[in-house]
Amino acid sequence: MESYSIEDRIKVIQEHYKNGAKIKNTFRALREHFGRNNRPNETTIELRGADHFSRRTFSDWLLEHRQIDANFSPKIMFSDEAHFTLNGTVNNQNCRIWANENPREYQEQPMHPQKVHHRTFFFENAAGDAVTVNSERYHVMIEDYFLPQLEGMDMDDVYFQQDGATCHTTNVNIHRLQPFFGDRVISRRGNVPWPPRSCDLTPLDFFLWGYLKSKVYVNKPATLQELKSNIIAEINAIEPTMLQNVIENFDHRMDSYSLNRNYQISNI
């Protein structure tokens, strides 16, 4: 099944706005463009009872800052990791399928495909093989790659966001981030708590990883080096206007959540 194009994505966002962020109305409006069976194939992470309070708290905090500074959201530096495999496997939570017929196909996948682990930084060992991100490797990434990239930049009002993975939130890593960002660390155990199980709120999950995976496999990379080169090239090719549109979509998601707080926001 081919991934839908940038034009298709723009069409989805336009209809979502046009239909007042109502998901069912948006689906109906898109039938002519995508076909009648435009039901999404999507997996979301189930929210737990306390998660709703955490999401409301973060939503209120963000809206309060946006009322003071209309240009606040672009000052948040979002972060995340993703696996890219040579066989083109895509995380279900980042994949939505539009088709004229309801897809009923399956595809056998190797149990342990070759992959790279990407965060604009490749987590790999000396042999170039992908490795699991743990606290020590995450700290090395912060110390040797991330913070040096920010030298000379005006970061006085920039916030850094990370999810609640244990490797992100160990004492050594939180304490390394806070001297640089001050009280502007959005994270579990950070100054501003990030709500758990909220990948529907992060631009990297609801947009970037799916977008990149629709691009990097077009020329069917045969080696990990070709795959890594494709990832770097596609990231560098992203236009600032596209990033602005994504942040506007993030703001719209948060506005939608503030109106109806007991649901997860669908990928739009």
C-alpha positions in Angstrom: 0.0 0.0 0.0 1.5 3.3 -1.1 1.9 6.0 1.6 -0.3 9.0 0.9 1.4 12.1 -0.6 2.1 15.5 0.8 -0.9 16.8 -1.2 -3.1 14.2 0.4 -1.8 15.1 3.9 -2.6 18.8 3.2 -6.1 17.8 2.0 -6.7 16.0 5.3 -5.6 19.0 7.4 -7.6 21.4 5.3 -10.8 19.4 5.7 -10.2 18.9 9.4 -10.1 22.7 9.9 -13.0 23.2 7.5 -15.2 20.8 9.5 -14.5 22.3 12.8 -12.1 19.5 14.0 -14.9 17.0 13.9 -13.4 13.7 13.0 -16.5 12.0 11.5 -17.4 15.1 9.4 -13.8 15.2 8.2 -14.0 11.5 7.1 -17.2 12.1 5.2 -15.7 15.2 3.4 -12.7 13.1 2.4 -14.6 10.2 0.8 -14.6 11.8 -2.6 -10.9 12.4 -2.5 -9.8 9.0 -1.0 -12.7 6.7 -1.7 -15.5 5.5 0.6 -13.5 3.1 2.7 -11.4 5.8 4.2 -11.3 4.3 7.6 -8.0 4.7 9.4 -5.8 1.7 10.3 -4.4 3.1 13.5 -3.2 1.9 16.9 -3.1 4.2 19.8 -1.7 3.8 23.3 -4.4 3.3 25.8 -4.6 6.1 28.4 -4.8 5.2 32.1 -6.9 7.0 34.7 -4.3 9.4 35.9 -3.2 10.2 32.4 -6.2 12.5 31.7 -5.2 14.7 34.7 -1.6 14.9 33.4 -2.8 15.8 29.9 -5.2 18.5 31.2 -2.4 20.0 33.4 -0.1 20.2 30.4 -2.8 21.6 28.1 -3.7 24.3 30.7 0.0 25.2 31.1 0.5 25.5 27.3 -2.6 27.5 26.7 -1.6 29.9 29.5 1.8 30.5 28.0 0.3 30.9 24.5 -2.1 33.6 25.8 1.0 35.5 27.0 3.1 34.8 23.9 1.3 33.9 20.7 4.6 32.6 19.3 5.2 30.3 22.3 4.9 26.8 20.7 7.7 27.2 18.2 10.0 27.7 21.2 9.5 24.1 22.3 12.2 21.8 21.1 10.5 18.4 20.8 12.6 15.2 20.8 12.0 11.5 20.2 13.6 8.3 18.8 12.5 6.0 16.0 13.6 2.8 14.4 14.1 2.6 10.6 14.4 -0.9 9.2 15.8 -2.0 5.8 12.5 -3.8 5.1 10.5 -0.6 5.5 8.6 -1.6 8.6 6.5 1.3 10.0 5.3 1.7 13.6 1.5 1.1 13.6 0.8 4.2 15.7 2.3 6.4 12.9 0.6 4.7 10.0 -2.8 5.6 8.6 -4.1 4.0 5.4 -6.6 5.5 2.9 -7.9 3.3 0.2 -10.9 2.6 -2.1 -11.1 -0.9 -0.6 -10.7 -2.0 3.0 -7.2 -3.5 3.1 -7.2 -7.2 4.2 -3.6 -8.1 3.4 -0.7 -9.2 5.5 3.0 -9.3 4.8 5.5 -11.6 6.4 8.4 -9.7 8.0 11.8 -11.0 9.2 11.9 -11.3 13.0 15.1 -9.2 13.4 15.4 -6.9 10.4 18.5 -4.7 10.0 17.7 -1.2 11.4 19.1 2.1 12.5 17.9 4.0 15.6 17.5 7.7 14.8 17.2 10.9 16.8 19.1 13.1 14.3 21.8 11.0 15.9 22.4 7.4 15.1 22.6 5.2 18.2 25.1 2.5 17.1 28.2 0.7 18.3 31.7 0.8 16.9 30.8 -1.7 14.2 27.9 0.5 13.0 25.1 -1.7 14.3 22.0 -0.2 15.9 22.0 -0.4 19.7 19.3 0.0 22.3 19.1 3.5 23.9 20.0 3.3 27.6 20.8 6.0 30.1 24.6 5.9 29.4 24.2 6.1 25.6 21.6 8.9 25.9 23.9 10.8 28.2 26.7 10.5 25.6 24.4 11.8 22.9 23.5 14.8 25.1 27.1 15.5 26.0 28.9 14.8 22.7 26.3 15.7 20.1 23.2 17.6 21.3 24.6 20.3 23.5 27.5 21.1 21.2 25.0 21.7 18.4 23.4 24.4 20.5 26.5 26.4 21.2 26.3 30.0 20.1 22.5 29.9 19.7 20.1 32.1 21.7 18.3 29.5 23.9 17.2 31.7 26.8 13.5 31.1 26.2 13.6 27.7 24.5 12.0 24.7 26.2 13.3 21.1 25.7 10.7 18.3 25.6 11.4 14.6 26.0 9.1 11.6 26.8 9.2 9.7 30.0 11.4 6.8 29.0 13.6 5.7 31.9 16.8 6.3 29.9 15.7 10.0 29.5 14.8 10.7 33.1 17.6 9.2 35.1 19.2 11.7 37.6 22.4 12.1 35.5 20.5 13.0 32.4 17.9 15.4 34.0 20.7 17.1 35.9 22.7 17.5 32.7 19.8 19.2 30.8 18.7 21.5 33.6 21.9 23.6 33.8 21.5 24.4 30.1 17.7 24.9 29.9 17.1 26.0 33.5 13.5 25.4 34.5 12.5 24.8 30.8 12.7 21.0 30.7 9.4 19.4 29.8 9.7 15.8 30.9 8.8 13.2 33.5 10.8 14.4 36.5 11.4 17.7 34.7 10.3 21.2 35.6 7.2 20.9 33.4 5.7 17.3 33.5 5.1 15.7 30.1 1.9 13.6 30.1 2.7 9.9 29.7 1.3 7.9 26.7 0.7 11.1 24.7 2.4 10.4 21.4 -0.7 11.9 19.8 0.5 15.3 21.1 4.1 15.3 19.8 4.8 16.5 16.3 7.5 13.9 15.8 5.0 11.1 16.4 1.9 12.5 14.7 3.9 13.8 11.7 7.7 13.5 11.3 8.3 9.8 11.6 5.5 8.9 9.3 6.5 11.5 6.8 10.2 10.4 6.8 9.2 6.8 6.4 7.1 7.7 3.4 10.2 9.2 1.8 13.3 7.3 2.8 12.2 4.0 1.2 11.2 5.3 -2.2 14.5 4.3 -3.8 14.5 1.0 -1.9 17.8 1.4 0.0 19.7 -1.9 0.0 22.2 -1.2 2.8 22.1 0.6 6.2 24.4 3.3 4.9 22.0 4.0 2.0 19.1 4.1 4.5 21.1 6.5 6.8 22.0 8.7 3.8 18.3 8.9 2.8 17.3 9.9 6.4 19.8 12.7 6.5 18.9 13.9 3.1 15.1 14.0 3.7 15.5 15.8 7.1 17.7 18.4 5.4 15.1 18.8 2.6 12.2 19.7 5.0 11.2 23.3 4.4 10.7 25.8 7.2 7.1 26.4 6.0 6.3 22.7 6.5 7.6 22.9 10.1 5.5 26.0 10.7 2.4 24.1 9.5 3.2 21.2 11.8 3.5 23.5 14.8 0.2 25.2 13.9 -1.3 21.7 13.8 0.1 21.0 17.2 -1.6 24.2 18.5 -4.8 23.1 16.9 -4.6 19.7 18.5 -4.1 21.3 21.9 -7.0 23.6 21.3 -9.2 20.6 20.4 -8.1 18.8 23.5 -9.0 21.7 25.7 -12.5 21.5 24.3 -12.9 17.8 24.8 -10.3 16.5 27.2 -11.2 12.8 27.6 -10.0 11.4 24.3 -6.9 10.9 22.3 -6.4 13.1 19.2 -6.5 11.2 15.9 -3.7 11.6 13.4 -4.9 14.3 11.0 
